[in-house]
Amino acid sequence: MSKEIHLVQNDREKRYDKGIRFVLNNREVCALESPTMVVLDYLRNVQRLTGTKEGCREGDCGACTVLVGELQGNCVRYKTVASCLMPLAELQGKHLVTIEGINLPDLTPIQRAIVEYQATQCGFCTPGIVISLTGYLLARGARANGREMAQILGGHLCRCTGYSSLKRAIHSLLSLVEEWAQEDPRLRSENPMEALVDRKVIPSYFSTIAGRLAKLSQPSALSPSESSPIIMAGGTDVYVQRGSEVSSSSVLFLNLREDPELKGISCEEGKIRVGALTTFEEFSHNLEIQRAIPNISHYMKRVASLQIRNRATIGGNIINASPIGDIAILLLVMGTTLKLERGKDGERWVPLAKFYKGYKQLEKEEGEVLTQIAFPIPEPGTLIYFEKVSKRKYLDIA
């Protein structure tokens, strides 16, 4: 091992010598395991919470879906993620919810609907489905609709039950929520959590999470290092392609860097600038992006599942240099340029059209990190059309 990599390894061990602190369901934990361990393995092998299932281990089946809550202002916002592709390091200061953390003495309304409409047979996929439906109601409350809810389940495969019974359960659940909303207007608010607690959709401890997370330290910044052999953003492809290598390597977690350029979307001097760590889901919901590309929300639904879009980054999709990289195709025709930084050695802009030199070959030097993506705001009247040709409509490669 070179001296530089050894120093990075020592820095990583020093940084996590006090553990990774987060709230797991209703209790605070301190994980001393490697920060590169995926959350799925931590849950099943360390915490013995086996309701979270291991299926494809590639983020396709949805069996390992969990909720991750992050403090934003005074509220906790939850996202569904595939725990098989998320590193333990990124749980610092967050709330991790598994099926065990949703269970109550009696079935929740979501669980009851699944039972009443026979929407499960072997049950292997059911915990992930319950998690996704719970996360959707936490985000939308009575503003939920059947089309969105069906799309939420697009990231779940259920081979033995089929989907008709799930659709019937969804419609029953939506009718119930609408009935509740007539009595409780909180269900139509941006944060329906308290109303869902009262209706026993989620346990009462959810009401305490914001205060508990505020007392936990938030993720610390990691200084970029040229000697880090693996640089990771969302990790949705790195863990699939290089999982065994990641577990034994020094990793630079870009999501833990405190660099404002890496996140957010803004308009400056006739251009839209996108932080490289912007996720696919954030990209598709941003108002500036929607004005520039009116059908972007529809287009992005063709890209992976919600669990993956909540983690996969625009920059990661570009750097991965895959011939089936969805966003790279759209950005190429938008006249996109890329900002590459190399620590104190400065920065440079490279046209995306000249960035790819061949299969997995990039106009990128050792140690450079993609920090920002920029493309001109389309002129009025510009028509933009994105089409993905695949054997099935969703969850397929181009």
N, C-alpha and C positions, 0 to 999 in steps of 0.2 A: 504493500500500500504506500502510495506517495505521501510525502510530508504534508502537502496541501490537503489531500483528502482526509488524512488522519486528523488534521486540525479541525476540519468541518465535522468529522464524526465526534470528536471530543466536545465541540461546541453544541452539537445536537444533544449529547448525553447530559451536558451541564444544564441545558435549557429545560430539559424534562425531568431533572432529578427530583423535583417536587411533585411530579405527576401532572396529568391532564385532568383538570377539575371541571365537572359539568353535573347537571341534574339528570339522572337516569330514572325515568318515570317519576316516582315521588320521593326519591332520595338522592342526596348529593354523594357523588363518588369521586375517587381520585385514582385514575388509571395510571399504573406504573409501567404498562407494557410499551412496546416500541410504538412511536408515533406513526409509523408506516403500516401498522396492522390495520386491516380493514375492519370497519365497525361490525360487520356480520360475524367475523371470527371472535371478536371481543364479546359480543352478546352470547353466542352459543357456547364457546369454549371456556370463557372466563366467568361470565355472569350466570351461565347455564339458563339463559332465557331462550328456550328453544321454540317458542311460538313464532319467532322470526325464522323462516325456512331458507335453506340453501337449495337453490334450483340450478339455474344455468350458470351462475357466477359471471355473467357477462352483462347484466342489466336489462335483459330482455323479458324475463318471465314474470317479474313483479312479486315473487314469493318472499323476497327479503325486504320488502318495502317497510320503511319506518318514517316517523315524523321527526323533523329537526326544527326546533323553535329557536329563534334569535331575537334578542331584545332590540326593539326599534322604538326609541322614545320611551313611552310608558307602557307600551304594548309588546306582546310577544307574537311574532308572525311565524307561522309554521309552513314548512314545505315538505312534500314527500320526496324521499330520495331512495335510491337503491343502496342498501347498506353494504353490498358486496363490492362497491366501487368507491367508498368514501373512507379516507384515512382517519384514524382515531385522533390525530393531531387537531383536526378542525372542529372537534367537539368542545374545545376549551370555551367555557363561559356560555354554553348553549343547553338546551333542553332536548334530550333524546327520548322519544316515546315509542315503545313497542306495544304489541297487542296486550301484553300483560299489564301495561300501564293504562289501558283503556277499560279493561274488564271491571265490572261492578258486580255486587252480589247477585243481581238479576241481569238478564240480557239487556244490552242497550237497544234503543229503537232500531239502529242499523242492523245489529245482530239478529234481532227479532224478525225483521223483515226478510232477511236471508233465510231464516229457518222456516217461516210461514210460507214462503214461496218456493221451498225446496231448491234453493239456489246454491246448494253445495252437496257433493257426494263424498269423495274421499276426504275433503277438508284441507288438503295440503295448501292450496292457493288462497283459502278463505281469510286467514289472518291479514295477508297483504291487502286483500280487497277491502276488508273492514277498515284498515288503516287509511287507505286512499279515500274512501267515502267519508270518513271522519274528518280528514284533513280538508276535504272539499267543503263540508258544512262549516268548519271553523273559518274558512276563508269567505264563504258566500252566504251562509245562513239561508234566510228565506228568499234571497236573490238567486238561489240555485235554479237551474232548469235541467230538463231531462237530456237535452243534447250535450250540454257541457258535462254532465255527470257520466254519460256513456263514454265520452271522450276521455274522461279521467281514468276509466277502466281500460283504456287502450293499451296501457302498459302492463296488463295482467293476462296471462295465458291460463285457461282453465280447460284442460283436455277432456275431463270425464263428465262434467256437469253440462256444459253448453252455456249459452248466453241468454237465451230467451227467458229463463227463470230469473236471471239477474236483472234483466230489463223490467220485468214485472215487479220485482222487489224495489227497484229504483222508483218507479212510478208511484208505488204505494208510499214510499218514504217521502217523496216530494209532496204528495197530498197531505200527509201528516204534518210536515213542516209548515205548509201553507195554512193549515188549520191553526197551528200554534201561533203563527204570526198575526192572526186576526185578534188574538188576545194580548200578544206581547210584541210591541213594535221594535224592541231591541234586536229581534231576529232579522230585521231589514237594515240594521246599521252596519258600518264598516267593521265593527268588532262585536260579533254576536256571542262571544265566549260565555259571558255570564248567563245568558238565556239558555245556552246549550247545557251549561252546568245544571241549571234549574230543571231542565227537561231530561236530565240523566243521560244525555248523549255522551258526555265526558265526565270523569270524576271531579269532585269539588276541589281537589288539590290544584287543578289547573289555574284557579284564581290566585294562587300564591306564587306562581312561577316567576312573574315579572319582578317581584321584590327579591326573590331568592337569586335570580340571575344578576340583578344589580349589585349584589354583594360579592359575586364571583369576579375574578380578574378576567378581562377580555383577552383575546389572543394577542401575543406579543409579536412585534415585527421581527422578521428574519432578514439579516443583511445578505444581499446577494453575494454569492461566491463563485468564482470561475471554476473552482475545483469540484463543485457539486456534480456528480455524474448524472443525476436525474433531476430535471426541473419539472414540477408538476403544477398544473392548474386544477381543473375539475377532476382529473384522473379517470375519466370515463373510458378512455382508450388505453391509457398507460397501464392500468391494472389488468386489463384484458390481455394486452400484448406482452407485458413485461412483469407480471404479478410476482413471480418468484424472485426476480432480480430486485424489484422495489423493496421487498421485505428485508433484504440484507444489504441495502445500499444507503448512502447518505442522500437525503432528498431535500431540495429547496422547495418549500410549500409557498407558491406565489400568493395563494389566498390569504396568507398570514402577513403579507408585506403591507406596510402602511405607506402606500404610494397612491395619491389621488388620481394620477394619470391612468392607473390600471383599472379603475372602476368608473362607472358613470357614462352618461351620454350628453353631449353639448353641441351647440351650433356656434361656430366661429368663422368669420370671414368667408361666408358662402360655403362652408364645409360642415359636415356632421362628423364629429370626433367620437369614437367609441373606445372605451377602455378595454384592453384585451381580455380582462377577467369578466366582462359582461357575459352573463349566461344567455343561452338561446331564449329562455322564457322572458328575461328582462329585456332583451332586444326586441322581441315581438310585441311587448306591451308598452314600450316607450312611445310617447306621443309624437316626438320629433321623427322617429323612425316610421311611425304610421302615416305621418303627413308625407314623408318622402316616398314610402313604399306602401300605398294604401291597403294592399291585401296581405301584408306581412304576417298577420296573426293566422290567417288561413294557410299560408305557405308553411309556416313553422310547425303547424300541427302534423305535417307530413314528415317531420324530422324527429325520429326517435319517439320515446314516451315522455310523459310529463316528468317522471322521476329522473330521466336522463337530462331533459332540457333544463331542469332546475340546477343541474351541476355542470353540464358541458358548457364550455366557454367559446366565444367567437374566436379568440386568439388561439386557443388550443386546436380548434378545427382547422385553422389555417396552418399552424406549425406542424400538425400531424401529417400534412402533405399526402393525404390519401386520395386516390383517384375518385373515390366516392364521397369526398368531403362535400356536404350539402351547401354550406354557406359560402364556401370559396367560389363556387360557380356564380352565385348571385353577385358577390362583391367584385368579381372580375369585370363584369359588364358595367358596374357602377363607377369604374375608373378609380379604384381604391389604391391608396398608398399605405405603407406600413412603417411605423416608427420603431426602430431597433435601438436599444440602449445597451451599453457595456460599462456599467459602473461609472467610474471617474473618467473613463476614456471617451466619453461623449456619446453622441447619438447620430443617427442618420436615417433618412427616409428612402424607402425602396418601393417602386411601383409593384403592385401585386402581380401585374402581367409579366414582370421580369424576375419574380421571386422564385418560381419553380423552374429548376434547371433539368429535371428528370425525375424518375420515380424516387421519392423520398430524398431528393437532392434539392437543397435550398441555397439561395443567395444570402447566407447567414453564417457569420463567423463564430468560432468557439467562444462561449461565454455571453453572447448577445441574447437579450431577452426582448421579445415583442411586447411593447407596452401600450401601443395605441394604433387604432385603425381609423383612417379618414377617407371620406369620399365626397364629391361635390353634391350640393343640394340640387336635385333634378329641376330643370327649368319647368315652368308652368306648361301643362299640356303633354309632358313626357309620359309615355305609357311603359309600364314595367310589368313583365310577365315572367313568372317562374313556374316551371313544370318539372315534376319529378317522375321519371318513368321507372316503374318497378312492378314486380309480379303481383304484389298486393298493395293496397292503398296506403296502409299505415305500417310502421315498424318494419320497414324493409330497406335494403340498400338500393341505391340508384342504379 
